[in-house]
Amino acid sequence: MAVAPKKLDIHAGDVVEIESQRYELVPDKRGGLALEPAATTTVSELDRRHGTRPSTEEEIKAQLGCLPRDGEG
Amino acid sequence: MDHVLVDGGRFAFDEDIWMEEVHRYRENNAARSSAIRARAEIERPGSQVPLRGCNEHGPDGTRLAGCAKVYVPIGTSASQSPYGFVFALRADRRTGTVELRLIAFGERHPSAGRSTYERAHKRLHGRYPDQE
């Protein structure tokens, strides 16, 4: 017997909760939509929470050194 | 040298970010276990953590200027580390001290779903690269 799908009025960008896990509806890069575990807290919110700001290149170099990059991401 | 060693005391983990990034994997999942072990290593007193810079413009469309990454498991070669933490480099407004705050964890090259780099991009810019 075919399963009748539940019809939900949700759209890309909406956040839903399924079995206590929050998901965001996002493009799946193939023209459709997919559920991705939510990533809701932004870096701006972290700055407000902790009293921080973006580090400057000079600060990074002085305190951590030159960070090598490998071109991956 | 493909990385620098940074004092583990500079790393910071917010619990809501940790829950969204690591606890999205089921218990006993390899990714989740690896993240828990790696965090314990980072937070061990005296730890020196291998750190690499992220790309201002990644090949996947991500823009992660001001971010750095730690491959997980820590201490293995890049090719043997399927996962990664991405940290945002932030400075204390009063003291200028640089800290590394976790913004993403996950597979570096997932077969499905978003990579750790894409999730970091989302937290930085509010949307995924292909949504811009």
N, CA and C atoms of all chains as a GROMACS GRO file, in nm:
protein
  615
    1MET      N    1   0.087  -0.119   0.000
    1MET     CA    2   0.000   0.000   0.000
    1MET      C    3   0.090   0.124   0.000
    2ALA      N    4   0.066   0.219  -0.091
    2ALA     CA    5   0.146   0.340  -0.100
    2ALA      C    6   0.125   0.426   0.025
    3VAL      N    7   0.234   0.488   0.069
    3VAL     CA    8   0.227   0.576   0.186
    3VAL      C    9   0.182   0.714   0.141
    4ALA      N   10   0.081   0.767   0.206
    4ALA     CA   11   0.036   0.902   0.172
    4ALA      C   12   0.131   1.002   0.238
    5PRO      N   13   0.195   1.087   0.159
    5PRO     CA   14   0.290   1.182   0.220
    5PRO      C   15   0.218   1.289   0.300
    6LYS      N   16   0.285   1.334   0.407
    6LYS     CA   17   0.231   1.447   0.483
    6LYS      C   18   0.266   1.575   0.408
    7LYS      N   19   0.170   1.660   0.388
    7LYS     CA   20   0.196   1.785   0.317
    7LYS      C   21   0.224   1.894   0.420
    8LEU      N   22   0.340   1.957   0.407
    8LEU     CA   23   0.378   2.062   0.501
    8LEU      C   24   0.394   2.194   0.426
    9ASP      N   25   0.346   2.300   0.486
    9ASP     CA   26   0.359   2.432   0.425
    9ASP      C   27   0.489   2.496   0.473
   10ILE      N   28   0.603   2.442   0.424
   10ILE     CA   29   0.734   2.497   0.464
   10ILE      C   30   0.814   2.529   0.338
   11HIS      N   31   0.912   2.617   0.354
   11HIS     CA   32   0.986   2.667   0.238
   11HIS      C   33   1.134   2.675   0.271
   12ALA      N   34   1.219   2.691   0.170
   12ALA     CA   35   1.363   2.703   0.190
   12ALA      C   36   1.390   2.813   0.294
   13GLY      N   37   1.478   2.781   0.388
   13GLY     CA   38   1.510   2.875   0.494
   13GLY      C   39   1.435   2.850   0.623
   14ASP      N   40   1.325   2.774   0.616
   14ASP     CA   41   1.250   2.744   0.738
   14ASP      C   42   1.329   2.645   0.825
   15VAL      N   43   1.311   2.657   0.955
   15VAL     CA   44   1.371   2.563   1.050
   15VAL      C   45   1.259   2.478   1.109
   16VAL      N   46   1.279   2.346   1.108
   16VAL     CA   47   1.178   2.254   1.162
   16VAL      C   48   1.243   2.169   1.270
   17GLU      N   49   1.160   2.112   1.355
   17GLU     CA   50   1.211   2.023   1.460
   17GLU      C   51   1.150   1.886   1.440
   18ILE      N   52   1.236   1.784   1.430
   18ILE     CA   53   1.192   1.646   1.412
   18ILE      C   54   1.261   1.562   1.518
   19GLU      N   55   1.184   1.498   1.605
   19GLU     CA   56   1.238   1.415   1.713
   19GLU      C   57   1.348   1.489   1.789
   20SER      N   58   1.318   1.612   1.830
   20SER     CA   59   1.404   1.697   1.912
   20SER      C   60   1.529   1.748   1.839
   21GLN      N   61   1.543   1.720   1.712
   21GLN     CA   62   1.657   1.769   1.634
   21GLN      C   63   1.606   1.878   1.540
   22ARG      N   64   1.676   1.992   1.537
   22ARG     CA   65   1.633   2.103   1.450
   22ARG      C   66   1.704   2.094   1.316
   23TYR      N   67   1.629   2.114   1.208
   23TYR     CA   68   1.680   2.109   1.072
   23TYR      C   69   1.637   2.235   0.999
   24GLU      N   70   1.721   2.272   0.900
   24GLU     CA   71   1.686   2.385   0.813
   24GLU      C   72   1.663   2.329   0.673
   25LEU      N   73   1.561   2.381   0.605
   25LEU     CA   74   1.532   2.338   0.468
   25LEU      C   75   1.620   2.422   0.374
   26VAL      N   76   1.714   2.356   0.304
   26VAL     CA   77   1.810   2.429   0.221
   26VAL      C   78   1.816   2.368   0.082
   27PRO      N   79   1.864   2.443  -0.019
   27PRO     CA   80   1.882   2.385  -0.153
   27PRO      C   81   1.980   2.269  -0.145
   28ASP      N   82   1.955   2.165  -0.226
   28ASP     CA   83   2.042   2.048  -0.222
   28ASP      C   84   2.146   2.051  -0.334
   29LYS      N   85   2.164   2.160  -0.401
   29LYS     CA   86   2.261   2.181  -0.509
   29LYS      C   87   2.225   2.105  -0.636
   30ARG      N   88   2.107   2.036  -0.636
   30ARG     CA   89   2.063   1.965  -0.757
   30ARG      C   90   1.925   2.014  -0.799
   31GLY      N   91   1.890   2.131  -0.753
   31GLY     CA   92   1.761   2.189  -0.790
   31GLY      C   93   1.648   2.156  -0.696
   32GLY      N   94   1.675   2.074  -0.594
   32GLY     CA   95   1.571   2.038  -0.498
   32GLY      C   96   1.602   2.095  -0.361
   33LEU      N   97   1.537   2.041  -0.260
   33LEU     CA   98   1.555   2.086  -0.123
   33LEU      C   99   1.596   1.968  -0.035
   34ALA      N  100   1.668   1.999   0.072
   34ALA     CA  101   1.712   1.895   0.164
   34ALA      C  102   1.705   1.950   0.306
   35LEU      N  103   1.694   1.858   0.401
   35LEU     CA  104   1.700   1.897   0.542
   35LEU      C  105   1.844   1.891   0.588
   36GLU      N  106   1.898   2.001   0.637
   36GLU     CA  107   2.033   2.008   0.689
   36GLU      C  108   2.023   2.041   0.837
   37PRO      N  109   2.097   1.970   0.925
   37PRO     CA  110   2.095   2.008   1.067
   37PRO      C  111   2.119   2.158   1.083
   38ALA      N  112   2.037   2.221   1.163
   38ALA     CA  113   2.037   2.367   1.172
   38ALA      C  114   2.171   2.423   1.222
   39ALA      N  115   2.211   2.533   1.163
   39ALA     CA  116   2.328   2.610   1.208
   39ALA      C  117   2.275   2.752   1.230
   40THR      N  118   2.221   2.778   1.347
   40THR     CA  119   2.145   2.900   1.368
   40THR      C  120   2.224   3.013   1.436
   41THR      N  121   2.313   2.980   1.529
   41THR     CA  122   2.387   3.086   1.598
   41THR      C  123   2.492   3.143   1.504
   42THR      N  124   2.490   3.274   1.484
   42THR     CA  125   2.583   3.336   1.392
   42THR      C  126   2.709   3.385   1.465
   43VAL      N  127   2.812   3.416   1.387
   43VAL     CA  128   2.934   3.469   1.445
   43VAL      C  129   2.907   3.608   1.506
   44SER      N  130   2.819   3.685   1.444
   44SER     CA  131   2.782   3.816   1.502
   44SER      C  132   2.722   3.799   1.641
   45GLU      N  133   2.638   3.697   1.658
   45GLU     CA  134   2.579   3.670   1.789
   45GLU      C  135   2.688   3.632   1.889
   46LEU      N  136   2.786   3.553   1.845
   46LEU     CA  137   2.898   3.515   1.933
   46LEU      C  138   2.976   3.639   1.976
   47ASP      N  139   2.996   3.734   1.885
   47ASP     CA  140   3.066   3.858   1.919
   47ASP      C  141   2.988   3.936   2.024
   48ARG      N  142   2.857   3.944   2.008
   48ARG     CA  143   2.775   4.018   2.105
   48ARG      C  144   2.782   3.950   2.241
   49ARG      N  145   2.777   3.819   2.240
   49ARG     CA  146   2.775   3.740   2.362
   49ARG      C  147   2.906   3.754   2.441
   50HIS      N  148   3.019   3.759   2.369
   50HIS     CA  149   3.150   3.752   2.434
   50HIS      C  150   3.228   3.883   2.430
   51GLY      N  151   3.173   3.988   2.372
   51GLY     CA  152   3.244   4.115   2.368
   51GLY      C  153   3.366   4.110   2.278
   52THR      N  154   3.354   4.044   2.164
   52THR     CA  155   3.466   4.031   2.071
   52THR      C  156   3.434   4.097   1.938
   53ARG      N  157   3.533   4.103   1.853
   53ARG     CA  158   3.523   4.161   1.719
   53ARG      C  159   3.615   4.079   1.629
   54PRO      N  160   3.606   4.095   1.497
   54PRO     CA  161   3.698   4.022   1.410
   54PRO      C  162   3.842   4.061   1.442
   55SER      N  163   3.932   3.964   1.444
   55SER     CA  164   4.074   3.992   1.463
   55SER      C  165   4.129   4.055   1.336
   56THR      N  166   4.226   4.143   1.351
   56THR     CA  167   4.294   4.198   1.234
   56THR      C  168   4.405   4.102   1.192
   57GLU      N  169   4.451   4.118   1.067
   57GLU     CA  170   4.563   4.036   1.019
   57GLU      C  171   4.686   4.057   1.107
   58GLU      N  172   4.706   4.183   1.149
   58GLU     CA  173   4.823   4.214   1.231
   58GLU      C  174   4.816   4.142   1.364
   59GLU      N  175   4.698   4.141   1.425
   59GLU     CA  176   4.681   4.072   1.554
   59GLU      C  177   4.706   3.922   1.539
   60ILE      N  178   4.653   3.865   1.432
   60ILE     CA  179   4.669   3.721   1.410
   60ILE      C  180   4.817   3.688   1.392
   61LYS      N  181   4.885   3.768   1.310
   61LYS     CA  182   5.027   3.742   1.283
   61LYS      C  183   5.110   3.757   1.410
   62ALA      N  184   5.080   3.862   1.489
   62ALA     CA  185   5.158   3.890   1.610
   62ALA      C  186   5.138   3.783   1.717
   63GLN      N  187   5.014   3.731   1.730
   63GLN     CA  188   4.983   3.641   1.840
   63GLN      C  189   4.987   3.493   1.803
   64LEU      N  190   4.959   3.460   1.676
   64LEU     CA  191   4.956   3.320   1.636
   64LEU      C  192   5.064   3.286   1.535
   65GLY      N  193   5.115   3.387   1.464
   65GLY     CA  194   5.209   3.361   1.356
   65GLY      C  195   5.137   3.356   1.222
   66CYS      N  196   5.214   3.331   1.116
   66CYS     CA  197   5.155   3.320   0.983
   66CYS      C  198   5.088   3.185   0.968
   67LEU      N  199   4.960   3.185   0.936
   67LEU     CA  200   4.886   3.058   0.926
   67LEU      C  201   4.894   3.005   0.783
   68PRO      N  202   4.956   2.888   0.765
   68PRO     CA  203   4.962   2.831   0.629
   68PRO      C  204   4.823   2.791   0.582
   69ARG      N  205   4.801   2.805   0.450
   69ARG     CA  206   4.674   2.763   0.389
   69ARG      C  207   4.702   2.652   0.290
   70ASP      N  208   4.606   2.560   0.274
   70ASP     CA  209   4.629   2.449   0.182
   70ASP      C  210   4.532   2.449   0.065
   71GLY      N  211   4.458   2.559   0.049
   71GLY     CA  212   4.371   2.574  -0.068
   71GLY      C  213   4.242   2.497  -0.064
   72GLU      N  214   4.216   2.427   0.047
   72GLU     CA  215   4.098   2.340   0.050
   72GLU      C  216   3.971   2.414   0.087
   73GLY      N  217   3.975   2.500   0.181
   73GLY     CA  218   3.855   2.566   0.227
   73GLY      C  219   3.883   2.650   0.349
   74MET      N  220   5.638   2.364   0.652
   74MET     CA  221   5.544   2.320   0.755
   74MET      C  222   5.404   2.362   0.709
   75ASP      N  223   5.310   2.270   0.717
   75ASP     CA  224   5.174   2.300   0.669
   75ASP      C  225   5.081   2.346   0.780
   76HIS      N  226   5.136   2.370   0.900
   76HIS     CA  227   5.052   2.420   1.008
   76HIS      C  228   5.142   2.493   1.109
   77VAL      N  229   5.077   2.567   1.200
   77VAL     CA  230   5.149   2.624   1.314
   77VAL      C  231   5.088   2.562   1.440
   78LEU      N  232   5.164   2.562   1.548
   78LEU     CA  233   5.113   2.508   1.676
   78LEU      C  234   5.066   2.624   1.763
   79VAL      N  235   4.943   2.614   1.812
   79VAL     CA  236   4.881   2.721   1.891
   79VAL      C  237   4.840   2.665   2.027
   80ASP      N  238   4.863   2.743   2.132
   80ASP     CA  239   4.825   2.707   2.268
   80ASP      C  240   4.676   2.673   2.275
   81GLY      N  241   4.646   2.556   2.329
   81GLY     CA  242   4.506   2.513   2.340
   81GLY      C  243   4.420   2.607   2.423
   82GLY      N  244   4.481   2.687   2.508
   82GLY     CA  245   4.406   2.781   2.591
   82GLY      C  246   4.338   2.891   2.512
   83ARG      N  247   4.379   2.909   2.385
   83ARG     CA  248   4.315   3.013   2.303
   83ARG      C  249   4.183   2.967   2.240
   84PHE      N  250   4.155   2.835   2.250
   84PHE     CA  251   4.037   2.782   2.183
   84PHE      C  252   3.916   2.789   2.275
   85ALA      N  253   3.798   2.819   2.218
   85ALA     CA  254   3.675   2.832   2.297
   85ALA      C  255   3.560   2.761   2.227
   86PHE      N  256   3.476   2.696   2.307
   86PHE     CA  257   3.364   2.619   2.254
   86PHE      C  258   3.235   2.668   2.322
   87ASP      N  259   3.142   2.721   2.243
   87ASP     CA  260   3.010   2.755   2.296
   87ASP      C  261   2.922   2.630   2.290
   88GLU      N  262   2.848   2.605   2.396
   88GLU     CA  263   2.772   2.480   2.403
   88GLU      C  264   2.661   2.472   2.298
   89ASP      N  265   2.599   2.584   2.262
   89ASP     CA  266   2.493   2.574   2.161
   89ASP      C  267   2.552   2.540   2.023
   90ILE      N  268   2.671   2.594   1.994
   90ILE     CA  269   2.739   2.560   1.869
   90ILE      C  270   2.780   2.412   1.873
   91TRP      N  271   2.836   2.369   1.986
   91TRP     CA  272   2.878   2.229   2.002
   91TRP      C  273   2.761   2.135   1.979
   92MET      N  274   2.648   2.167   2.037
   92MET     CA  275   2.530   2.081   2.022
   92MET      C  276   2.487   2.076   1.876
   93GLU      N  277   2.485   2.190   1.808
   93GLU     CA  278   2.440   2.191   1.668
   93GLU      C  279   2.540   2.122   1.577
   94GLU      N  280   2.669   2.136   1.606
   94GLU     CA  281   2.770   2.081   1.515
   94GLU      C  282   2.803   1.934   1.542
   95VAL      N  283   2.815   1.898   1.669
   95VAL     CA  284   2.862   1.763   1.703
   95VAL      C  285   2.747   1.669   1.737
   96HIS      N  286   2.648   1.719   1.810
   96HIS     CA  287   2.538   1.633   1.851
   96HIS      C  288   2.433   1.615   1.741
   97ARG      N  289   2.458   1.672   1.622
   97ARG     CA  290   2.374   1.638   1.508
   97ARG      C  291   2.408   1.497   1.459
   98TYR      N  292   2.525   1.445   1.499
   98TYR     CA  293   2.560   1.306   1.470
   98TYR      C  294   2.509   1.218   1.582
   99ARG      N  295   2.470   1.096   1.546
   99ARG     CA  296   2.418   1.004   1.648
   99ARG      C  297   2.530   0.964   1.745
  100GLU      N  298   2.489   0.922   1.865
  100GLU     CA  299   2.585   0.872   1.964
  100GLU      C  300   2.659   0.754   1.903
  101ASN      N  301   2.788   0.741   1.933
  101ASN     CA  302   2.874   0.634   1.882
  101ASN      C  303   2.907   0.648   1.734
  102ASN      N  304   2.859   0.754   1.670
  102ASN     CA  305   2.900   0.782   1.532
  102ASN      C  306   3.048   0.821   1.534
  103ALA      N  307   3.123   0.781   1.431
  103ALA     CA  308   3.267   0.807   1.427
  103ALA      C  309   3.298   0.956   1.431
  104ALA      N  310   3.219   1.036   1.361
  104ALA     CA  311   3.244   1.181   1.358
  104ALA      C  312   3.228   1.240   1.498
  105ARG      N  313   3.119   1.203   1.564
  105ARG     CA  314   3.093   1.257   1.698
  105ARG      C  315   3.203   1.215   1.796
  106SER      N  316   3.240   1.088   1.793
  106SER     CA  317   3.346   1.039   1.882
  106SER      C  318   3.478   1.112   1.856
  107SER      N  319   3.509   1.133   1.728
  107SER     CA  320   3.633   1.202   1.693
  107SER      C  321   3.632   1.345   1.745
  108ALA      N  322   3.518   1.412   1.734
  108ALA     CA  323   3.509   1.551   1.781
  108ALA      C  324   3.528   1.558   1.932
  109ILE      N  325   3.467   1.467   2.003
  109ILE     CA  326   3.478   1.467   2.150
  109ILE      C  327   3.622   1.444   2.192
  110ARG      N  328   3.690   1.348   2.127
  110ARG     CA  329   3.831   1.321   2.160
  110ARG      C  330   3.918   1.442   2.126
  111ALA      N  331   3.893   1.503   2.011
  111ALA     CA  332   3.975   1.617   1.969
  111ALA      C  333   3.957   1.735   2.064
  112ARG      N  334   3.832   1.760   2.105
  112ARG     CA  335   3.810   1.871   2.200
  112ARG      C  336   3.884   1.845   2.331
  113ALA      N  337   3.881   1.723   2.379
  113ALA     CA  338   3.952   1.689   2.502
  113ALA      C  339   4.102   1.713   2.487
  114GLU      N  340   4.156   1.681   2.370
  114GLU     CA  341   4.299   1.706   2.345
  114GLU      C  342   4.329   1.854   2.346
  115ILE      N  343   4.242   1.932   2.282
  115ILE     CA  344   4.263   2.077   2.275
  115ILE      C  345   4.257   2.138   2.414
  116GLU      N  346   4.163   2.091   2.495
  116GLU     CA  347   4.142   2.150   2.628
  116GLU      C  348   4.236   2.096   2.734
  117ARG      N  349   4.320   2.001   2.699
  117ARG     CA  350   4.417   1.947   2.795
  117ARG      C  351   4.518   2.058   2.827
  118PRO      N  352   4.548   2.083   2.955
  118PRO     CA  353   4.644   2.189   2.990
  118PRO      C  354   4.777   2.169   2.919
  119GLY      N  355   4.829   2.277   2.862
  119GLY     CA  356   4.957   2.269   2.794
  119GLY      C  357   4.952   2.220   2.651
  120SER      N  358   4.833   2.195   2.598
  120SER     CA  359   4.826   2.141   2.462
  120SER      C  360   4.876   2.243   2.360
  121GLN      N  361   4.934   2.191   2.254
  121GLN     CA  362   4.976   2.271   2.138
  121GLN      C  363   4.901   2.212   2.018
  122VAL      N  364   4.817   2.294   1.954
  122VAL     CA  365   4.721   2.243   1.856
  122VAL      C  366   4.764   2.283   1.716
  123PRO      N  367   4.773   2.188   1.621
  123PRO     CA  368   4.811   2.221   1.483
  123PRO      C  369   4.699   2.296   1.412
  124LEU      N  370   4.730   2.416   1.364
  124LEU     CA  371   4.629   2.506   1.307
  124LEU      C  372   4.669   2.547   1.166
  125ARG      N  373   4.568   2.554   1.079
  125ARG     CA  374   4.588   2.601   0.942
  125ARG      C  375   4.490   2.715   0.915
  126GLY      N  376   4.526   2.806   0.828
  126GLY     CA  377   4.434   2.914   0.793
  126GLY      C  378   4.331   2.868   0.692
  127CYS      N  379   4.213   2.928   0.694
  127CYS     CA  380   4.111   2.901   0.593
  127CYS      C  381   4.128   2.999   0.478
  128ASN      N  382   4.070   2.962   0.362
  128ASN     CA  383   4.081   3.045   0.243
  128ASN      C  384   3.982   3.160   0.243
  129GLU      N  385   4.030   3.276   0.200
  129GLU     CA  386   3.939   3.390   0.181
  129GLU      C  387   3.834   3.353   0.076
  130HIS      N  388   3.875   3.284  -0.029
  130HIS     CA  389   3.782   3.238  -0.133
  130HIS      C  390   3.812   3.091  -0.161
  131GLY      N  391   3.728   3.001  -0.109
  131GLY     CA  392   3.751   2.859  -0.128
  131GLY      C  393   3.703   2.810  -0.263
  132PRO      N  394   3.753   2.693  -0.307
  132PRO     CA  395   3.712   2.638  -0.436
  132PRO      C  396   3.565   2.598  -0.438
  133ASP      N  397   3.505   2.586  -0.320
  133ASP     CA  398   3.365   2.546  -0.310
  133ASP      C  399   3.272   2.668  -0.294
  134GLY      N  400   3.327   2.788  -0.314
  134GLY     CA  401   3.244   2.907  -0.301
  134GLY      C  402   3.239   2.966  -0.162
  135THR      N  403   3.302   2.898  -0.066
  135THR     CA  404   3.301   2.950   0.070
  135THR      C  405   3.397   3.067   0.084
  136ARG      N  406   3.364   3.157   0.173
  136ARG     CA  407   3.446   3.274   0.204
  136ARG      C  408   3.472   3.273   0.353
  137LEU      N  409   3.593   3.230   0.389
  137LEU     CA  410   3.623   3.208   0.531
  137LEU      C  411   3.743   3.291   0.575
  138ALA      N  412   3.749   3.417   0.531
  138ALA     CA  413   3.853   3.507   0.581
  138ALA      C  414   3.836   3.521   0.732
  139GLY      N  415   3.946   3.526   0.805
  139GLY     CA  416   3.937   3.540   0.950
  139GLY      C  417   3.901   3.411   1.021
  140CYS      N  418   3.917   3.297   0.952
  140CYS     CA  419   3.889   3.167   1.012
  140CYS      C  420   4.011   3.077   1.000
  141ALA      N  421   4.017   2.977   1.086
  141ALA     CA  422   4.125   2.880   1.083
  141ALA      C  423   4.066   2.743   1.113
  142LYS      N  424   4.142   2.638   1.082
  142LYS     CA  425   4.087   2.502   1.094
  142LYS      C  426   4.184   2.407   1.161
  143VAL      N  427   4.128   2.307   1.226
  143VAL     CA  428   4.204   2.199   1.287
  143VAL      C  429   4.150   2.070   1.229
  144TYR      N  430   4.237   1.992   1.165
  144TYR     CA  431   4.192   1.864   1.109
  144TYR      C  432   4.176   1.763   1.223
  145VAL      N  433   4.073   1.680   1.210
  145VAL     CA  434   4.039   1.583   1.314
  145VAL      C  435   4.033   1.444   1.250
  146PRO      N  436   4.097   1.342   1.311
  146PRO     CA  437   4.170   1.340   1.437
  146PRO      C  438   4.295   1.429   1.433
  147ILE      N  439   4.328   1.485   1.548
  147ILE     CA  440   4.443   1.575   1.558
  147ILE      C  441   4.570   1.493   1.551
  148GLY      N  442   4.673   1.549   1.484
  148GLY     CA  443   4.803   1.484   1.486
  148GLY      C  444   4.824   1.381   1.377
  149THR      N  445   4.724   1.360   1.292
  149THR     CA  446   4.744   1.271   1.178
  149THR      C  447   4.759   1.357   1.053
  150SER      N  448   4.798   1.295   0.943
  150SER     CA  449   4.815   1.373   0.821
  150SER      C  450   4.678   1.418   0.768
  151ALA      N  451   4.682   1.519   0.683
  151ALA     CA  452   4.557   1.572   0.627
  151ALA      C  453   4.477   1.463   0.557
  152SER      N  454   4.545   1.374   0.489
  152SER     CA  455   4.476   1.269   0.413
  152SER      C  456   4.411   1.166   0.505
  153GLN      N  457   4.453   1.163   0.632
  153GLN     CA  458   4.397   1.067   0.728
  153GLN      C  459   4.300   1.134   0.826
  154SER      N  460   4.262   1.256   0.796
  154SER     CA  461   4.171   1.331   0.885
  154SER      C  462   4.045   1.366   0.809
  155PRO      N  463   3.943   1.282   0.818
  155PRO     CA  464   3.822   1.309   0.738
  155PRO      C  465   3.739   1.426   0.788
  156TYR      N  466   3.766   1.469   0.911
  156TYR     CA  467   3.682   1.573   0.972
  156TYR      C  468   3.765   1.698   1.000
  157GLY      N  469   3.695   1.806   1.033
  157GLY     CA  470   3.766   1.927   1.070
  157GLY      C  471   3.681   2.018   1.156
  158PHE      N  472   3.748   2.089   1.247
  158PHE     CA  473   3.687   2.200   1.320
  158PHE      C  474   3.721   2.327   1.243
  159VAL      N  475   3.627   2.420   1.233
  159VAL     CA  476   3.657   2.554   1.183
  159VAL      C  477   3.632   2.652   1.297
  160PHE      N  478   3.728   2.739   1.320
  160PHE     CA  479   3.721   2.838   1.427
  160PHE      C  480   3.724   2.979   1.367
  161ALA      N  481   3.646   3.069   1.426
  161ALA     CA  482   3.651   3.211   1.388
  161ALA      C  483   3.754   3.279   1.478
  162LEU      N  484   3.843   3.358   1.417
  162LEU     CA  485   3.947   3.430   1.492
  162LEU      C  486   3.888   3.564   1.537
  163ARG      N  487   3.863   3.576   1.665
  163ARG     CA  488   3.803   3.696   1.720
  163ARG      C  489   3.897   3.756   1.824
  164ALA      N  490   3.889   3.888   1.839
  164ALA     CA  491   3.972   3.958   1.937
  164ALA      C  492   3.884   4.018   2.046
  165ASP      N  493   3.929   4.007   2.170
  165ASP     CA  494   3.858   4.069   2.281
  165ASP      C  495   3.861   4.221   2.259
  166ARG      N  496   3.745   4.285   2.270
  166ARG     CA  497   3.737   4.430   2.244
  166ARG      C  498   3.820   4.512   2.342
  167ARG      N  499   3.836   4.462   2.462
  167ARG     CA  500   3.910   4.541   2.562
  167ARG      C  501   4.060   4.516   2.553
  168THR      N  502   4.099   4.391   2.534
  168THR     CA  503   4.241   4.358   2.546
  168THR      C  504   4.308   4.330   2.411
  169GLY      N  505   4.229   4.302   2.307
  169GLY     CA  506   4.286   4.267   2.177
  169GLY      C  507   4.341   4.125   2.172
  170THR      N  508   4.320   4.046   2.275
  170THR     CA  509   4.368   3.908   2.277
  170THR      C  510   4.289   3.825   2.177
  171VAL      N  511   4.360   3.753   2.092
  171VAL     CA  512   4.295   3.671   1.988
  171VAL      C  513   4.253   3.538   2.048
  172GLU      N  514   4.128   3.500   2.021
  172GLU     CA  515   4.080   3.368   2.060
  172GLU      C  516   4.024   3.298   1.938
  173LEU      N  517   4.016   3.165   1.945
  173LEU     CA  518   3.961   3.086   1.834
  173LEU      C  519   3.831   3.022   1.882
  174ARG      N  520   3.720   3.066   1.827
  174ARG     CA  521   3.588   3.022   1.874
  174ARG      C  522   3.527   2.927   1.770
  175LEU      N  523   3.488   2.809   1.815
  175LEU     CA  524   3.434   2.707   1.724
  175LEU      C  525   3.310   2.758   1.654
  176ILE      N  526   3.307   2.741   1.521
  176ILE     CA  527   3.186   2.773   1.446
  176ILE      C  528   3.136   2.657   1.360
  177ALA      N  529   3.218   2.554   1.341
  177ALA     CA  530   3.168   2.441   1.262
  177ALA      C  531   3.252   2.317   1.288
  178PHE      N  532   3.189   2.202   1.274
  178PHE     CA  533   3.256   2.073   1.275
  178PHE      C  534   3.185   1.983   1.175
  179GLY      N  535   3.262   1.899   1.108
  179GLY     CA  536   3.199   1.801   1.021
  179GLY      C  537   3.299   1.741   0.924
  180GLU      N  538   3.245   1.675   0.823
  180GLU     CA  539   3.329   1.613   0.723
  180GLU      C  540   3.388   1.717   0.631
  181ARG      N  541   3.513   1.702   0.597
  181ARG     CA  542   3.577   1.796   0.506
  181ARG      C  543   3.524   1.776   0.364
  182HIS      N  544   3.498   1.650   0.326
  182HIS     CA  545   3.451   1.619   0.191
  182HIS      C  546   3.335   1.521   0.200
  183PRO      N  547   3.218   1.566   0.242
  183PRO     CA  548   3.105   1.473   0.262
  183PRO      C  549   3.050   1.424   0.129
  184SER      N  550   2.999   1.301   0.130
  184SER     CA  551   2.932   1.248   0.010
  184SER      C  552   2.791   1.303   0.000
  185ALA      N  553   2.736   1.346   0.111
  185ALA     CA  554   2.603   1.407   0.113
  185ALA      C  555   2.600   1.514   0.220
  186GLY      N  556   2.516   1.613   0.205
  186GLY     CA  557   2.506   1.719   0.304
  186GLY      C  558   2.617   1.821   0.289
  187ARG      N  559   2.622   1.912   0.384
  187ARG     CA  560   2.714   2.026   0.378
  187ARG      C  561   2.846   1.994   0.446
  188SER      N  562   2.956   2.045   0.390
  188SER     CA  563   3.088   2.027   0.450
  188SER      C  564   3.103   2.118   0.572
  189THR      N  565   3.206   2.092   0.649
  189THR     CA  566   3.233   2.179   0.764
  189THR      C  567   3.260   2.321   0.717
  190TYR      N  568   3.318   2.337   0.599
  190TYR     CA  569   3.348   2.470   0.546
  190TYR      C  570   3.218   2.544   0.511
  191GLU      N  571   3.123   2.473   0.452
  191GLU     CA  572   2.996   2.536   0.416
  191GLU      C  573   2.918   2.575   0.541
  192ARG      N  574   2.923   2.492   0.644
  192ARG     CA  575   2.853   2.525   0.769
  192ARG      C  576   2.918   2.646   0.836
  193ALA      N  577   3.052   2.656   0.827
  193ALA     CA  578   3.120   2.774   0.882
  193ALA      C  579   3.078   2.899   0.803
  194HIS      N  580   3.072   2.886   0.673
  194HIS     CA  581   3.029   2.998   0.588
  194HIS      C  582   2.889   3.045   0.629
  195LYS      N  583   2.801   2.949   0.655
  195LYS     CA  584   2.662   2.982   0.694
  195LYS      C  585   2.661   3.065   0.823
  196ARG      N  586   2.743   3.027   0.921
  196ARG     CA  587   2.745   3.100   1.049
  196ARG      C  588   2.807   3.238   1.031
  197LEU      N  589   2.900   3.251   0.938
  197LEU     CA  590   2.965   3.380   0.915
  197LEU      C  591   2.875   3.475   0.836
  198HIS      N  592   2.808   3.422   0.734
  198HIS     CA  593   2.738   3.507   0.638
  198HIS      C  594   2.587   3.494   0.641
  199GLY      N  595   2.535   3.401   0.718
  199GLY     CA  596   2.390   3.389   0.732
  199GLY      C  597   2.323   3.300   0.630
  200ARG      N  598   2.396   3.253   0.531
  200ARG     CA  599   2.339   3.162   0.432
  200ARG      C  600   2.452   3.080   0.370
  201TYR      N  601   2.416   2.969   0.305
  201TYR     CA  602   2.515   2.884   0.241
  201TYR      C  603   2.564   2.950   0.112
  202PRO      N  604   2.684   2.913   0.063
  202PRO     CA  605   2.740   2.979  -0.055
  202PRO      C  606   2.646   2.975  -0.176
  203ASP      N  607   2.578   2.863  -0.197
  203ASP     CA  608   2.493   2.853  -0.316
  203ASP      C  609   2.358   2.923  -0.296
  204GLN      N  610   2.336   2.982  -0.179
  204GLN     CA  611   2.213   3.059  -0.157
  204GLN      C  612   2.237   3.208  -0.179
  205GLU      N  613   2.360   3.245  -0.213
  205GLU     CA  614   2.391   3.388  -0.229
  205GLU      C  615   2.370   3.433  -0.372
   0.00000   0.00000   0.00000
